[in-house]
Each structure stands twice: as structure tokens, then as C-alpha cells.
């Protein structure tokens, strides 16, 4: 099983070298018609329209919340960059942890809600160190290590593994750099933990029950982990953010999130 040490050391050494720190986020758009969910209003649950989708363009979706309310700057936006992905954005912010400024990036993909199986496969492949990408952003002046070369792989959306079983579990890619993974979906520890361990990714944050996978939690996790926090500190930050917006009580929020020791 992977542990947090090598992944944390990589974050620290890359930050010291002024290398951009990258979270690659796979968002499976909310889809009333194609996912086993309690239906939401039609505009929020149309898995083929990212602009109004609950997990993307809506008030607390990744694209709607992070640039408008959380201090992330949109540096790139592309329509249909690959099969199954309706939109991709790159967002940037800075962290001042440790007395030094770190450049943090999110590379996020809005997956067609009808392509849940493909979205989860993409996420698990990235978490295993596969599908590495080098992206040029900020007018080509900044190179980002994305895909399986990113520091943190994240899945956001409905827990599709409640609806189907994996046909194949990705195995760790030889030589892949240390990396962590997060799944913001209902009861993700029960459904994703074994696959993430098989792929050699450190499972930084998973969930134990029903949850709203909205972007304030993602913001807290990315900022704290790439800012140099410990897994326990990431869990506490996630719980605090979730309680702030859901008003569920900090004890309940802490129980919702599971961080490996």
C-alpha cells in the first residue's frame, strides 16, 4: 500500500523548485437520466450541459464556484478536448504556506454524465500514474504535469461504482511519480479504496456516507495538501469547509471524511 510520505516529499521538493503543483480533477456531470441518483431539477441534472450542471457550472459546481468565490483564476478553457469530455478548464491560485509562494493549478474535465464508466476509468488510470500529459498554459509560458504525472488525482460526482462493477482495475504504472487521490462521492471509501491501493496511489481523502460533492470541499483539499499539510490537516480542512456550507455540525463532517494514517 502506498503511504503519504513520498507524495508529500514530492510536493515539498517541487514547491521548493518552484515547479507548479497540479491537481487533475475528473468531474462526472450530474445526470438524472443516466445515473442512479435522486433526481435534481432538470437544469442541474442535464449531464450533457455543463454550463448549468450541479457539479460544474452551478453555484457550487467546480466551474461556477472556484473562479467566482474561492480566488482561483481561469487560465484556459477548452470545449470537447477529448472523447467524452464536454469541457476542460485550467485554474490557478497561489498558496503562501511556509513563507514561500506556491503556484497551484487545477486541471478539470467535465465528463458527459452518460459516460460515467469512462470517467471513472479515466480517474483510476490517472491515479495509477497513467495517461500522463504535459500542458502549456498562461500563453504557453507555464508547463504543467497533468494526468498521471499530477500531484493529486480527484474524482467528483455520483459514486458510479454503486451502479456497476469495475471490469478491470488499473495497476500502478512503473516509474510513475508518487501521487495521492481523493474521491468526493458518496461512500467512496467502500467502493474505491481497493482500486486506488492497487494502482499505487495514496488515498488521501475518501468518504464514509452520503455527501454533496461540491467545490468548496475540493478547494479546501487542494489548497491544504498542495500547500504542505498533513493528511490529518487535509481531513480537518475538508470537514470544516463541508460544515460551513452544509451546516451539518463539525463532528458529523469529520465522520464523513476518511483519511489514511
Long-range contacts (C-beta under 8 A, 24 or more apart in sequence): 1-197, 2-178, 2-197, 2-200, 2-201, 2-202, 3-202, 3-260, 4-180, 4-202, 4-204, 4-230, 4-231, 4-260, 6-178, 7-151, 7-178, 7-179, 7-180, 7-202, 7-204, 8-228, 8-230, 9-178, 10-151, 10-177, 10-178, 10-179, 11-151, 11-225, 11-226, 11-228, 12-228, 14-151, 15-98, 15-100, 15-102, 15-226, 15-228, 16-100, 18-103, 19-145, 20-103, 20-104, 20-105, 20-142, 20-143, 20-144, 20-145, 21-102, 21-103, 21-104, 21-105, 21-151, 21-226, 22-104, 22-105, 22-106, 22-107, 22-144, 22-145, 22-146, 22-149, 22-150, 22-151, 22-152, 23-104, 23-105, 23-106, 23-107, 23-150, 23-151, 23-152, 23-153, 23-154, 23-222, 23-226, 24-106, 24-107, 24-108, 24-126, 24-146, 24-147, 24-150, 24-152, 24-153, 24-154, 25-62, 25-106, 25-107, 25-108, 25-109, 25-154, 25-155, 25-156, 25-218, 26-108, 26-109, 26-111, 26-119, 26-120, 26-122, 26-123, 26-126, 26-153, 26-154, 26-155, 26-156, 27-55, 27-56, 27-62, 27-108, 27-109, 27-110, 27-111, 27-119, 27-156, 27-157, 28-55, 28-111, 28-113, 28-115, 28-116, 28-119, 28-120, 28-155, 28-156, 28-157, 28-158, 28-160, 29-53, 29-54, 29-55, 29-56, 29-86, 29-110, 29-111, 29-112, 29-113, 29-157, 30-54, 30-55, 30-113, 30-157, 30-158, 31-113, 31-114, 31-116, 31-158, 33-113, 33-114, 34-113, 34-114, 34-116, 35-113, 35-116, 35-158, 35-160, 35-163, 36-158, 36-162, 36-163, 37-158, 46-113, 47-112, 47-113, 47-114, 48-86, 48-112, 48-113, 48-114, 50-86, 50-87, 50-110, 53-110, 53-113, 55-156, 55-157, 55-213, 55-214, 56-87, 56-110, 60-212, 60-214, 60-215, 60-216, 60-245, 61-214, 61-215, 62-89, 62-106, 62-108, 62-110, 62-156, 62-215, 62-218, 63-87, 63-89, 63-108, 63-110, 64-215, 65-214, 65-215, 65-216, 65-219, 66-91, 66-106, 66-215, 66-218, 66-219, 67-91, 70-215, 70-216, 70-219, 72-106, 72-219, 75-105, 75-137, 75-138, 76-135, 76-137, 81-109, 82-109, 84-111, 84-112, 84-115, 84-118, 84-119, 84-122, 85-109, 85-110, 85-111, 85-112, 86-110, 86-111, 86-112, 90-135, 90-137, 90-144, 92-137, 92-138, 93-223, 95-223, 95-226, 95-227, 95-228, 97-227, 97-228, 97-229, 98-228, 102-226, 102-227, 102-228, 103-142, 104-222, 104-223, 104-226, 104-227, 105-137, 105-144, 106-218, 106-222, 107-135, 107-144, 107-146, 107-150, 111-157, 116-157, 116-158, 116-160, 116-163, 117-160, 117-164, 119-155, 119-157, 119-160, 120-155, 120-160, 120-161, 120-166, 121-170, 123-153, 123-154, 123-155, 123-183, 124-166, 124-169, 124-170, 124-195, 124-196, 124-199, 125-170, 126-150, 126-153, 127-153, 127-170, 127-179, 127-181, 127-196, 127-199, 127-201, 128-170, 128-171, 128-172, 128-173, 128-176, 128-198, 128-199, 128-200, 128-201, 129-172, 129-173, 129-175, 129-176, 129-177, 129-179, 129-199, 129-200, 129-201, 130-170, 130-173, 130-176, 132-176, 148-173, 148-176, 148-179, 149-176, 149-177, 150-179, 151-179, 151-180, 151-225, 151-226, 152-179, 152-180, 152-181, 152-182, 152-204, 152-222, 152-225, 152-226, 153-179, 153-180, 153-181, 153-182, 153-201, 154-181, 154-182, 154-183, 154-184, 154-218, 154-221, 154-222, 155-181, 155-182, 155-183, 155-184, 155-185, 155-188, 155-192, 156-184, 156-185, 156-213, 156-218, 157-184, 157-185, 157-213, 158-185, 158-186, 159-183, 159-185, 159-186, 159-187, 159-188, 159-191, 159-192, 160-185, 161-191, 161-192, 162-186, 162-187, 162-191, 166-195, 169-194, 169-195, 169-198, 169-199, 170-195, 170-198, 170-199, 171-198, 171-199, 171-200, 172-198, 172-199, 172-200, 172-201, 173-200, 176-200, 178-202, 180-204, 180-225, 182-206, 182-218, 182-221, 183-207, 184-211, 184-213, 184-217, 184-218, 184-221, 185-211, 185-213, 186-210, 186-211, 189-258, 202-260, 203-260, 204-231, 204-234, 204-259, 204-260, 205-231, 205-234, 205-235, 205-238, 205-257, 205-258, 205-259, 206-257, 206-258, 207-256, 207-257, 207-258, 208-255, 208-256, 208-257, 208-258, 209-255, 209-256, 211-242, 211-256, 212-246, 214-245, 216-241, 216-242, 216-244, 216-245, 217-241, 217-242, 231-259, 231-260, 231-261, 232-259, 234-259, 235-259
